Amino acid sequence: MPLRSASSASHPLELSLPFTGSWMVQNSPASHVPSHGTDLFGIRYAIDFVAVNARGRSADSRSWRSVLASEKPELFFGFGKAVLAPCDGTVRVIHDGEEDHSARRSQLSLIPYMLKQPSRVRQGPAAVAGNHVIIEDPQSQRFIVLVHLRRGSIRVHTGQRLSSGEILAECGNSGNSTQPHIHLQAMDRLDLDSAQGVPIMFRDFQEQIHSGETAVIWHGVPASSSVVQPVRPAPA
């Protein structure tokens, strides 16, 4: 298994992956910036992770609803999985109470969802992020946001000091989300309405790219469509 180190410009904020197990990367800033096609709400360098099984699937089964309609979020592997603190820090913002809505894999069911997206943006950050936690990194004084959390699952409180790897909440499907996943971003200020995105990178993970090649990366940004999982830190 090859070892390599990837880099990102502008002194990115280095974090740990906020989960255990295998997750597929989507909308990675390693592939394009803005990663989600917008700079709104500090989202410029955001990244998404979808829990998958050994075959790279986000759910164990498919039905007619997978093709023609919406599905229950509980059908997906990520729903309810632990979301971990990606760094040491202090909890600055908690938002809970947004519902976990139906998941959508079918192109047909995505049409009305996409038509409603401008309306969600006009409603502001809470409608887009859903349930979320914002952590301040004391060293960089940057803010890390984890969004689309499961309603009622947040285990931390404002002002709480965290260590990297502590459980924050569970993965959900609240806010602007088509299926359960973890959305992570870093920002230069606390206010989502005015925040600018900050580049990020991750430490100590295994990445399997689409061709099947696997590498251990000690510092880098995983590519879209790759599957990643945390590994032990590199020896000193």
N, C-alpha and C positions, 0 to 999 in steps of 0.2 A: 504494500500500500504506500504510494508516494506521499511525501510531506511537502507542503509548499506554504508560502506566505503571500497573501494578497494585500494590496494597499488601496487606500482611498485618499483623495486630495483633501486639503483644508483642515488637517489635524482633526479627523473625525473623533467623536466620542466613542470610546470602546466599552462594549457591554457584553454580558453573558446572554446566551439564548434563554428566553423566559419559559422554558418547558423541559420536560424529559421525553424520551421516545423520539419517533420519526415524524417530521413535519415537512410538507412540501412548501417551497418558497414561491410566492407570487408577488408581482409588482415590486421587484427589487430595484433599489437605486443603482445596483451594479449594472443593470440592463439599460436604464434610461432615467433621466431626471428632467422634470418632476416625475417621480416614480408612479404617481397616481394621476398624472395629467393636469395637476393644479398645484398652486402654491397656497390655496386657502387653508386656514386653520393650522398653519405650521406643518403641512403635510408633505412638503417638497421631497424629503429623503425617507419617507415612511416605507415600511416593509410589512408584508403579510405572510402568515404561516398557517397552513391547513394540515391538521393531523391526518396521517395516512397509515395504512397497513403495509405489510411486506410487499404487496403488489402495487403499491402506490395509489390505492383507492381511498377516498375520503369517507365512504360508507360501505357497509357490508353487502348491501343488496340494492337492486333496482326494481322498479315496478312501472306501471303505466303512468303513475304520477311523476316519475323521474323524467318522463318525456313530454308530458302534456300539462302538468300542474305543479303546485308547490308541495313540499313535504315537511313532516315534522322535524324540527332540529335535533330531536333525540336520536334520530336514525344515523347521525353522523358521528364519527369517532371522536372528533374534537369536543363535542358538546359535553360540558361538565368536567373536562380535564383541567388539572391544576395549572394556573398561570403564576409564574415565579417572578420575583424581583430580579431585574436584569443587572442591578448594581446595588451597592450600599447607598443609602440615602434616607430622606425624610419625606413622608407622605404629606403633600400639600393640598391636594384636591381629591375628593371622592364624589362621584355622581352615580346614584343607583335609582331604581324604580322604573326604568324603561323595559318594555316587554321584549321577550325573545320571540321574534316573529317567525313565520314559516320560512324554510329554506327553499332555494330555487336552483335546480340544475338544468331545467329545460329552457331552451331558447324562447319557446312560446311564453312561458311564465315570466321570463325576464323583460318582456316588452312593457307590460304595465308598470313593472318595478322601475325601469329606466325612465318612463314618462313622469313618474312621481319624484325623481331625484332632484330636479330644480326646486320643488316645493320643500324638500327636506333641508336643502342648503339654506333656503330663506328662513327656515325655522331656527337656524343657528347651530352651534357646535354640538349641543346635546342630542339633537335629532340625527346628526351624522355619526357622532362617536358612540351614542348609546351609553350604556353603563361603562364608566371608566375611572381610572386612578392615575394621578399625576404625581411623580416622585421628583424631588430635587436632588441632583448629584452635588454633594458639598464641595468637591474638588473643582469641577468646571463651572458650577453654578448654572448648569443647564437643567432642563426639565424633560423627563421621559414620560411618555403617555402610553398606556395600554388600554385599548378600547374594545368595544363589542363584548363586554363581559356579561356573564349570565346574571340575570336579575336575582338579587338577594344573596349572591355568593361572595361578596366582598368581605374579607376577613380583617382588614386593617382599618385604622382610624386616622383622621387628620392629626398631624404632628408626630405620628409614630415613627421611630427610627428603625430602619430595616437593614438587614444584611442580605447581600446577593444570594439568591436561591430560596429565600423565604416565600411561602405561599401567600399570594395576594388575594386571589379570587379564582373563579372557574371560567373557562372559555365558554362564550355564549354566542348569541346571534341577534344582539340588540343593535339599534342604530342602522347605519347604511351598510348592511351586510347581506350577501346572497346565500351564504352558508356559514356554519360556525367556524370561526378562525380567530387568530390573534393578530391584531394590527398594532404595530409599535412604531413610534416616532419620537424624535428629540427636537426640542424647541429652545429658542433663546429667551423666552419669557413665559410667565404663567398664563396669561390671557390668550385663550385659543383664538379669539377674534383678531388679535393683532400680532400673534406670534409668527416668527420666521423659522423655517426648518433648519435643523443643524445636521450635518453629515454624521453618520454612525458607521460602526464596524463591530464585528463580534470576535470573541476569542474562543479558542479551544472547541472546534466542532469538526465533525466528519461530514463531508459533502459528497453526494452521489449525483453526478450530472446525468443528463438525458441519455447519453450514450452508454451509461453503465459504469463509467470510470469513477473510482472512489478515491478521495484524498482527504488527509487530515490537515486542517488549516488552523494555525495558531492565532492569526490575526487577519481578518478579511471580511468581505461582504459576499454572501452566497448569491448565486445567479438565480434568476427566475426559472421555475420548473425543476430546479434541483431539489433533492431530498436531504435534509440535514438532521443531525442529532448531536447533542453535546458529548464531549469526550473529556477524559482527565487532562488537567493542565500539562503543558510541556515540561519536561524536567529542567531544572535550573542549570 
